[in-house]
Amino acid sequence: MDFAELLKFDEYNFHLIIIGIVTLMAATVPNLLNNKNITAPIIYLLIGVVIYIFTNNYSSIAVLNNVEVIRKISEFVAIIALTNAGLKIKRPFKWKTWKYSFWLLAVTMPLTIIATAWLSWWFIGLAPAAAILFGSLIAPTDPVLAADLQTTKPSEKDISKTRLALTSEAGINDGLAFPFTYFAIFLATKGMDYHNWISEWILTDIIYKIVVGVAIGLFSGWILYKLIFSMTNKNQQAKISRGILSVTLTLLPYAITEMCGGYGFIAVFIAACSFSNSDKDIHHMDNLHDFTEEIERIFVAFLFVIMGIYMASNRESLLDWHLIFIALAIILVIRPISGWIALSQTDLSRFEKFVLSFYGIRGIGSIFYLMYALGKADFSDNGKLTELTAVTIILSVFIHGISAATIQKKLDKYDGT
């Protein structure tokens, strides 16, 4: 018996082991770190660094050579997270749900885009199109990484105005960043003379695509509920796979809307809200929520392990103090001040305003928008854009992640839980 042949290294099986370990981490790490002063994405980033140090197979991540692959993976993670956020909102069509997030969307998001675009243009010389793209992709609060500070599961009552506002903001602002992303794409492809394309941008990329996304989202969420629960009895409903249903609720609205030229991100979130608004059985909703959360955790683990490898292999370029300065300015100055301005006239306490203003967490959505734009247009600063986005996400993960547990405990005391 040739043991050397039997024990021969097989790269495919090695990758399976890596996948199994990362999946195991996705199942256990978030629970082990519950209420700890560190979040799961931080651990995944550090594991990526360790993998880079001790292996030769992953010595570099060629981001710009894998734009389409990264876009599709981040896209899937984002729409799963949007479904999850929509399912958490118990009264999605009540003004009370949106009374604070409305101001974050209407004021904070545009201010963040403008200030970030100006800073990246002025400080590191990004071209106008690239600067606006960076402002657009970094402005939305990420529905994936903001999950630690989101509202409760569908079966639990909303008791925190702050958590509810963060959830509703993160759910809709990913879709609302698209028009600004297209503005940057138009600048890069059609030139600085906006008179030639501004009307097309307004009519198509703002009005048409948003209206289509909202309409299909509302209808698809409602019709899916009717088809599944109104046309079946309780015995049949008990046999329906909640996992398959949650994937259906994510993929159908998204794909149909994209095929109709609308914003799929908006449709997915609205569909989940519409479904949640129709379904009065909290057990169904909890099951759907739990399954989407499990899928989300697996992909987040893989993406941030890969980002950890990228971080380690590109450490010299990522440690550029100009990039770090801009990232810190966005996280510690631009977003908090923009948020405070938006919420200044509301009835929130100073602490609640601080939480909503400070926790504009950057993450998977920013990766998607960057890859999407790079696939649509040739920006002159692709490499610098990628590095700046990566630095901002990494610092956001550490700054917001390390402080999240403390803020959660204070929020719980503040809300009386």
C-alpha positions in Angstrom: 0.0 0.0 0.0 1.4 3.4 -1.1 0.6 5.7 1.8 2.4 8.6 0.0 -0.1 8.3 -2.8 -3.1 8.0 -0.4 -2.0 11.0 1.6 -1.1 13.1 -1.5 -2.1 16.8 -1.1 -5.3 17.6 -3.0 -6.0 21.3 -3.5 -9.7 20.8 -4.1 -10.1 19.0 -0.8 -8.0 21.6 0.9 -10.4 24.3 -0.3 -13.3 22.2 1.0 -11.7 22.2 4.4 -11.3 25.9 4.3 -14.9 26.3 3.2 -16.1 24.0 6.0 -14.1 25.9 8.6 -15.3 29.3 7.5 -18.9 28.0 7.5 -18.4 26.7 11.0 -17.2 30.1 12.0 -20.2 31.7 10.5 -22.4 29.5 12.6 -20.6 30.0 15.9 -18.5 33.2 16.0 -21.5 35.7 16.0 -23.0 33.8 19.0 -19.8 33.5 20.9 -19.2 37.3 20.5 -22.7 38.3 21.5 -22.4 41.4 23.8 -18.6 41.3 23.5 -16.5 44.4 22.5 -15.7 42.9 19.1 -17.8 41.8 16.2 -17.6 38.8 13.9 -16.3 40.7 10.8 -13.3 41.8 12.8 -12.5 38.2 13.6 -12.9 37.2 9.9 -10.6 40.0 8.8 -7.9 38.8 11.3 -8.3 35.2 10.1 -7.8 36.4 6.5 -4.5 38.0 7.7 -3.4 34.7 9.3 -4.3 32.8 6.1 -2.1 35.2 4.1 0.8 34.9 6.6 0.8 31.0 6.7 -0.1 30.1 3.1 1.3 30.9 -0.3 -1.8 30.1 -2.4 -3.5 33.4 -1.4 -0.6 35.8 -1.6 -2.7 38.4 -3.5 -6.2 39.3 -4.4 -6.5 40.9 -7.8 -9.6 42.9 -7.3 -9.6 44.7 -10.6 -9.3 41.4 -12.5 -12.3 39.9 -10.7 -14.8 42.8 -10.8 -17.8 40.7 -12.1 -17.3 37.9 -9.6 -17.0 40.2 -6.6 -20.0 42.2 -7.8 -22.2 39.1 -8.0 -21.2 37.8 -4.6 -21.6 41.2 -2.9 -24.9 41.7 -4.7 -26.3 38.4 -3.4 -25.3 39.2 0.1 -26.8 42.7 0.0 -30.2 41.5 -1.3 -30.4 38.8 1.4 -29.6 41.4 4.0 -32.3 43.7 2.5 -34.9 41.0 2.8 -33.8 40.4 6.4 -34.1 44.1 7.2 -37.6 44.3 5.6 -38.9 41.3 7.5 -37.9 42.9 10.8 -40.0 46.0 10.3 -43.5 45.3 11.8 -45.3 48.4 10.6 -43.5 49.3 7.4 -46.1 51.6 6.0 -46.6 53.8 9.1 -45.0 57.2 9.3 -43.8 56.3 12.8 -41.4 53.8 11.3 -39.9 56.4 9.0 -40.1 59.6 11.0 -36.4 59.6 11.8 -34.8 57.6 9.0 -36.6 59.9 6.5 -34.3 62.8 7.6 -31.3 60.5 7.4 -32.2 59.6 3.8 -33.3 63.1 2.8 -30.5 65.1 4.5 -27.7 63.0 5.8 -27.2 60.9 2.7 -26.9 63.8 0.2 -24.7 65.8 2.6 -22.4 62.8 3.1 -22.1 62.2 -0.7 -21.3 65.9 -1.4 -18.8 66.3 1.5 -17.0 63.0 0.7 -16.8 63.7 -3.0 -15.4 67.1 -2.3 -12.8 65.8 0.2 -11.6 63.0 -2.0 -11.3 65.4 -5.0 -9.5 68.1 -3.0 -7.3 66.0 -0.8 -6.1 63.1 -3.0 -7.0 64.5 -6.4 -9.7 62.0 -7.5 -11.2 62.9 -10.8 -14.8 64.4 -10.4 -16.5 61.3 -11.7 -14.5 59.0 -9.4 -15.0 61.4 -6.4 -18.8 61.4 -6.9 -18.7 57.6 -7.2 -16.8 57.3 -4.0 -19.2 59.6 -2.2 -22.2 57.6 -3.6 -20.9 54.2 -2.7 -19.7 55.1 0.8 -22.7 57.1 1.9 -25.3 54.3 2.5 -25.5 52.6 5.9 -24.8 48.9 5.2 -27.7 46.6 6.0 -25.3 43.7 6.5 -22.9 45.1 9.1 -25.5 47.3 10.7 -27.4 44.2 11.8 -25.9 44.3 15.3 -27.7 47.5 16.0 -30.9 46.8 14.1 -34.4 46.3 15.5 -35.7 43.1 17.0 -36.9 39.9 15.3 -40.4 39.9 13.7 -42.0 38.2 16.8 -40.6 40.8 19.2 -42.0 44.2 19.7 -40.2 47.3 18.5 -39.2 49.3 21.6 -36.2 51.2 20.4 -36.8 54.2 18.1 -33.0 54.3 17.4 -32.8 50.6 16.3 -35.9 50.9 14.2 -34.6 54.0 12.4 -31.2 52.4 11.7 -33.0 49.3 10.2 -35.3 51.3 8.0 -32.5 53.6 6.9 -30.2 50.7 6.1 -33.0 48.9 4.2 -33.8 51.7 1.7 -30.7 53.7 1.4 -28.8 51.0 -0.5 -31.3 51.4 -3.3 -31.3 55.2 -3.1 -27.6 55.3 -3.7 -28.1 54.0 -7.2 -29.1 57.3 -8.9 -25.9 59.0 -7.5 -23.8 56.1 -8.7 -25.3 56.5 -12.2 -24.6 60.2 -12.1 -20.9 59.3 -11.6 -21.1 56.7 -14.4 -22.6 59.3 -16.7 -19.9 61.8 -15.9 -17.2 59.1 -16.7 -18.9 58.0 -20.0 -20.7 61.1 -21.3 -18.5 63.9 -20.1 -18.7 66.9 -17.8 -21.2 68.7 -20.0 -24.2 67.5 -18.1 -26.7 69.3 -20.3 -26.4 66.4 -22.8 -27.6 63.8 -20.3 -29.1 65.3 -17.2 -32.7 64.9 -18.4 -32.1 61.3 -19.1 -30.6 60.8 -15.7 -33.5 62.4 -13.9 -36.3 60.7 -15.9 -34.7 57.2 -16.1 -32.3 56.8 -13.2 -34.3 58.7 -10.6 -38.0 58.6 -11.5 -38.5 55.5 -13.6 -36.2 53.1 -11.8 -37.3 54.1 -8.3 -41.0 53.9 -9.2 -40.6 50.5 -10.9 -38.7 49.2 -7.9 -41.3 50.4 -5.4 -44.3 49.1 -7.5 -42.9 45.7 -8.2 -41.7 45.3 -4.6 -45.2 46.2 -3.2 -47.0 43.9 -5.6 -44.6 40.9 -5.5 -44.5 40.8 -1.7 -48.3 41.0 -1.5 -48.9 38.4 -4.3 -46.3 36.0 -2.8 -48.1 36.1 0.5 -51.5 35.6 -1.2 -50.3 32.7 -3.3 -48.6 30.8 -0.4 -50.8 31.5 2.6 -54.2 32.5 1.3 -54.5 29.6 -1.1 -53.3 26.9 1.3 -54.6 25.5 4.5 -52.6 25.3 7.8 -51.5 21.7 7.3 -50.1 22.6 3.9 -48.5 25.8 5.2 -46.7 23.8 7.9 -44.9 21.8 5.1 -43.7 24.7 3.2 -40.0 25.2 3.5 -39.3 28.6 5.1 -35.8 28.6 3.7 -37.0 28.1 0.1 -39.7 30.7 0.6 -37.2 33.3 2.0 -34.9 32.8 -1.1 -38.0 33.2 -3.3 -39.0 36.4 -1.6 -35.5 37.7 -2.3 -34.8 36.5 -5.8 -38.1 36.9 -7.6 -38.7 40.7 -6.8 -35.1 41.4 -7.5 -34.8 39.6 -10.8 -38.2 40.8 -12.1 -37.4 44.4 -11.3 -33.9 44.3 -12.8 -35.5 42.8 -16.0 -37.9 45.7 -16.1 -35.1 48.2 -15.7 -35.9 49.2 -12.1 -33.8 49.2 -8.9 -33.8 45.6 -7.6 -32.4 46.7 -4.2 -35.5 48.8 -3.6 -37.8 46.1 -4.8 -36.4 43.4 -2.5 -36.6 45.6 0.6 -40.2 46.8 -0.2 -41.3 43.2 -1.1 -40.1 42.0 2.3 -41.9 44.9 4.0 -45.1 44.2 2.0 -44.9 40.5 2.9 -44.3 41.3 6.5 -47.2 43.7 6.5 -49.5 41.0 5.1 -48.4 38.1 7.3 -49.8 38.2 10.8 -48.3 34.8 11.8 -45.1 35.8 13.7 -43.8 32.2 13.6 -43.7 32.3 9.8 -41.9 35.6 9.9 -39.3 34.4 12.5 -38.5 31.3 10.4 -38.0 33.4 7.3 -35.9 35.9 9.1 -33.7 33.2 10.8 -33.0 31.5 7.4 -32.0 34.7 5.6 -29.8 35.6 8.6 -28.0 32.2 8.4 -27.3 32.7 4.6 -26.1 36.2 5.3 -23.7 35.1 8.0 -22.1 32.5 5.7 -21.4 34.9 2.9 -20.2 37.7 5.3 -17.7 35.3 6.8 -16.3 34.4 3.3 -16.2 38.0 2.1 -14.4 39.3 5.1 -11.9 36.5 5.3 -11.1 37.4 1.6 -10.9 41.1 2.5 -8.5 40.2 5.4 -6.2 38.5 2.8 -6.5 41.5 0.5 -5.8 43.8 3.5 -2.6 41.9 4.4 -1.4 41.5 0.8 -1.9 45.2 0.0 -0.8 46.6 3.4 1.7 49.0 2.0 -0.7 50.8 -0.3 -3.6 50.6 2.2 -1.4 52.3 4.9 -1.2 55.5 2.9 -2.0 58.2 5.4 -4.0 60.2 2.9 -6.4 57.3 2.5 -6.6 56.7 6.3 -7.2 60.4 6.8 -10.2 60.5 4.4 -11.7 57.3 5.8 -11.4 58.6 9.4 -12.9 62.0 8.3 -15.9 60.2 6.8 -16.5 57.9 9.8 -15.7 60.4 12.6 -16.7 63.8 11.1 -18.7 63.8 7.9 -21.3 61.2 8.7 -21.8 62.2 12.4 -22.2 65.9 11.5 -24.5 65.2 8.6 -26.6 63.0 10.8 -26.8 65.5 13.6 -27.9 68.2 11.2 -30.6 66.0 9.8 -31.9 65.0 13.3 -31.4 68.4 15.0 -35.1 69.3 14.9 -36.5 65.9 16.0 -37.7 64.9 19.4 -34.8 62.4 19.9 -32.5 62.7 22.9 -28.9 63.7 22.4 -27.8 60.1 22.9 -30.2 58.8 20.3 -29.1 61.5 17.8 -25.5 60.5 18.5 -26.2 56.8 17.8 -28.1 57.4 14.6 -25.5 59.9 13.4 -22.4 57.9 14.3 -23.4 54.4 13.2 -23.5 54.9 9.5 -21.6 51.6 9.0 -19.9 50.9 5.7 -19.6 47.4 4.2 -20.9 45.0 1.6 -23.1 47.6 -0.2 -20.1 49.8 -0.8 -18.2 46.8 -2.4 -21.1 46.1 -4.7 -21.5 49.7 -5.9 -17.8 50.0 -6.6 -17.7 46.8 -8.6 -20.9 47.7 -10.4 -19.6 51.1 -11.5 -16.2 49.7 -12.5 -18.0 47.3 -14.7 -20.0 50.1 -16.4 -17.4 52.7 -16.9 -13.6 53.3 -17.1 -12.7 55.5 -14.2 -9.2 56.9 -14.3 -8.6 56.2 -10.6 -9.7 52.6 -10.3 -6.9 51.4 -8.2 -7.0 54.4 -5.8 -10.8 54.1 -5.6 -10.6 50.4 -4.6 -7.9 51.1 -2.0 -9.9 54.1 -0.5 -13.1 52.0 -0.3 -11.3 49.1 1.3 -9.6 51.3 3.9 -12.9 53.0 4.8 -14.7 49.7 5.2 -11.9 48.2 7.3 -11.8 51.1 9.6 -15.6 51.2 9.8 -15.6 47.5 10.8 -13.1 48.1 13.6 -14.3 51.5 14.9 -18.0 50.7 14.8 -17.5 47.0 15.6 -15.5 47.6 18.8 -17.9 50.3 20.1 -21.1 48.5 19.1 -21.4 46.3 22.2 -21.1 49.2 24.6 -23.6 51.2 22.6 -26.0 48.2 22.5 -25.9 47.9 26.3 -26.5 51.6 26.8 -29.4 51.4 24.3 -30.9 48.5 26.1 -30.8 50.5 29.4 -32.1 53.6 27.7 -35.0 51.7 26.1 -35.8 49.9 29.4 -35.0 46.4 28.2 
